[in-house]
């Protein structure tokens, strides 16, 4: 599987480490009244989507950047990738 790195072009997926859903960039507020329940949901509750999904990938064997990769989980087709640092703090969904 090839990932279209925004800076380096097509890269083999073996250069990357998959982290999970891109919504992991949206951490709960630790000072909120519901922080304990929010963090429990954040850590343990995950969707298992079928179809187009946004995911976090780390370019471990390259420039060490974090990417948001849009991928179809049914076909493994990569539809795009962008640098996570270029997204607004709460815009990873």
Secondary structure, 3 states (H helix, E strand, C coil): CEEEECCCEEEEHHHCEEEEEHHHHCCCCCCCCCHHHHHHHHHHCCCCCCCEEEEEEECCCCCCCEEEEEEECCCCCEEEEEEHHHCCCCCCC
